[in-house]
Amino acid sequence: MVKAALLGVPVGFAFGYALQRGRFCMNTAFRDIFLIRDQTLLRAYVLAVLIQMVGVHLLVQQGWLSPAIAPFWWQAALAGGFIFGWGMALSGG
């Protein structure tokens, strides 16, 4: 758990910083396909997901990460969804 946090926090901040500076928006990625027929952001989104999938598998193989299936708590999902939605509304997304 500590290894995952020590590894995940800096990687998450670096990835988040890169996405923020690149003005990457998932909503725009899907909207641009239909409105202006541009798939650039969607391809970037797919590339980010692929890099994440490969990265997680490499971390598991190296023994730096041991994934476990967490129990589902609907209250936490509801609260997290509300907080995420509130943040998206405040940011204009």
FILOVO-830328 format. One line per field, with one value per residue (C-alpha): residue number from 1; residue in three letters; z, y, x. Coordinates in steps of 0.25 Angstrom, whole numbers. Each point is the difference from the previous one (the first is absolute). Example, Ala and Ser with C-alpha at 12.3 -4.5 7.8 and 13.67 -1.06 7.14 Angstrom:
num <- (1_2)
residu <- (ALA_SER)
w <- (31_-2)
v <- (-18_14)
u <- (49_6)
END
This chain:
num <- (1_2_3_4_5_6_7_8_9_10_11_12_13_14_15_16_17_18_19_20_21_22_23_24_25_26_27_28_29_30_31_32_33_34_35_36_37_38_39_40_41_42_43_44_45_46_47_48_49_50_51_52_53_54_55_56_57_58_59_60_61_62_63_64_65_66_67_68_69_70_71_72_73_74_75_76_77_78_79_80_81_82_83_84_85_86_87_88_89_90_91_92_93)
residu <- (MET_VAL_LYS_ALA_ALA_LEU_LEU_GLY_VAL_PRO_VAL_GLY_PHE_ALA_PHE_GLY_TYR_ALA_LEU_GLN_ARG_GLY_ARG_PHE_CYS_MET_ASN_THR_ALA_PHE_ARG_ASP_ILE_PHE_LEU_ILE_ARG_ASP_GLN_THR_LEU_LEU_ARG_ALA_TYR_VAL_LEU_ALA_VAL_LEU_ILE_GLN_MET_VAL_GLY_VAL_HIS_LEU_LEU_VAL_GLN_GLN_GLY_TRP_LEU_SER_PRO_ALA_ILE_ALA_PRO_PHE_TRP_TRP_GLN_ALA_ALA_LEU_ALA_GLY_GLY_PHE_ILE_PHE_GLY_TRP_GLY_MET_ALA_LEU_SER_GLY_GLY)
w <- (0_4_-13_-9_7_-1_-15_-3_5_-8_-12_2_2_-12_-9_5_-2_-15_-2_6_-8_-13_2_-1_2_-1_-3_-11_-6_-2_-4_-11_-7_-3_-1_-8_-4_7_7_6_14_0_-5_11_10_-6_1_14_4_-7_7_13_-3_-4_12_10_-5_0_14_4_-7_7_14_3_-1_5_-5_9_-3_10_5_-6_9_-7_10_-4_-15_2_8_-9_-12_6_3_-14_-6_9_-4_-15_1_8_-11_-11_-6)
v <- (0_10_-4_3_13_4_-4_5_14_5_-7_5_15_-1_-6_10_12_-5_-1_13_7_-7_5_-15_-1_-13_7_7_-12_-7_13_3_-13_4_15_3_-14_1_-13_6_1_-14_-6_7_-6_-14_1_5_-12_-10_6_-2_-14_-4_8_-7_-14_4_4_-13_-8_7_-2_15_-1_-11_3_-5_1_10_-2_9_10_7_11_4_-1_9_10_-1_2_12_7_-3_6_12_2_-1_9_11_-2_2_-14)
u <- (0_11_8_-12_-3_15_0_-14_0_12_-4_-14_4_10_-11_-11_10_2_-14_-4_11_-4_-14_-5_-15_-7_-13_6_7_-14_-7_10_-2_-15_1_13_4_14_5_13_-5_-7_13_8_-11_2_15_-1_-8_9_12_-7_-4_14_6_-9_4_15_-1_-8_11_11_-7_-1_-15_-10_-14_-11_-15_-6_-14_-11_-6_-11_0_14_-3_-12_8_12_-9_-7_14_5_-12_0_15_-4_-11_9_11_-10_1)
END
